Amino acid sequence: MPYPNNGIFNAQIDLDKEQAIDIEIINSQGLPISKASYNGQENYLLNFSLPLGTGVYLMKILTPTHFRTIGFIVQ
């Protein structure tokens, strides 16, 4: 899991080709907290500033060809 943060963090996503991505932040109860879509890049540097309470969260990253889930902690 990435280092704990306070809801303000960056995510760098490097793809093998230009693709659209969908990002979803999910809390420990499985409820979506934030959703966003981005288009037409191979490399993304995303800045997040989310009002999240202390806990464990998941970031779901979906492209047309791949899916990945990354956990992170908010202190």
C-alpha positions as CSV (number, residue, x, y, z in Angstrom):
1,M,0.0,0.0,0.0
2,P,1.2,3.5,-0.7
3,Y,2.3,5.7,2.2
4,P,-0.4,7.1,4.4
5,N,-1.8,10.5,3.3
6,N,-4.4,13.0,4.5
7,G,-6.5,12.9,1.4
8,I,-4.2,15.1,-0.6
9,F,-2.0,13.0,-2.9
10,N,-0.7,12.5,-6.5
11,A,-1.1,9.4,-8.6
12,Q,1.1,8.8,-11.7
13,I,-0.4,6.3,-14.2
14,D,1.8,5.2,-17.1
15,L,0.2,3.3,-19.9
16,D,1.7,1.5,-22.8
17,K,-0.3,3.6,-25.3
18,E,-2.7,6.6,-25.3
19,Q,-6.0,5.5,-23.7
20,A,-8.9,6.9,-21.8
21,I,-9.0,6.0,-18.1
22,D,-11.7,6.0,-15.4
23,I,-10.7,6.5,-11.7
24,E,-12.9,5.6,-8.8
25,I,-12.1,6.1,-5.1
26,I,-14.0,3.6,-2.9
27,N,-14.3,3.6,0.9
28,S,-14.0,0.5,3.2
29,Q,-17.8,-0.1,2.9
30,G,-17.5,-0.4,-0.9
31,L,-19.2,3.0,-1.5
32,P,-17.8,5.3,-4.2
33,I,-16.4,8.5,-2.9
34,S,-15.1,10.1,-6.1
35,K,-15.3,9.3,-9.9
36,A,-13.4,10.9,-12.8
37,S,-12.7,10.1,-16.4
38,Y,-9.6,11.3,-18.4
39,N,-8.9,11.0,-22.2
40,G,-6.2,10.6,-24.7
41,Q,-2.9,10.4,-22.8
42,E,-0.3,7.7,-22.3
43,N,1.0,9.2,-19.0
44,Y,-1.2,10.8,-16.4
45,L,-0.2,12.7,-13.3
46,L,-3.4,13.2,-11.3
47,N,-3.7,15.4,-8.2
48,F,-6.3,14.5,-5.6
49,S,-7.6,16.6,-2.8
50,L,-10.4,14.7,-1.2
51,P,-12.2,15.2,2.1
52,L,-11.6,11.7,3.4
53,G,-11.9,10.5,6.9
54,T,-9.3,8.2,8.5
55,G,-9.4,4.7,7.0
56,V,-8.5,2.4,4.2
57,Y,-9.6,3.3,0.6
58,L,-9.3,1.8,-2.8
59,M,-8.4,3.5,-6.1
60,K,-9.9,1.6,-9.1
61,I,-8.2,2.3,-12.4
62,L,-10.0,1.1,-15.5
63,T,-8.8,1.4,-19.1
64,P,-10.5,-0.2,-22.2
65,T,-8.0,-3.1,-21.8
66,H,-7.0,-3.3,-18.2
67,F,-8.2,-3.0,-14.6
68,R,-6.2,-2.3,-11.4
69,T,-7.1,-1.7,-7.8
70,I,-4.7,0.0,-5.4
71,G,-5.2,0.4,-1.7
72,F,-4.2,3.4,0.4
73,I,-4.5,4.7,3.9
74,V,-5.8,8.1,5.1
75,Q,-4.6,9.2,8.5
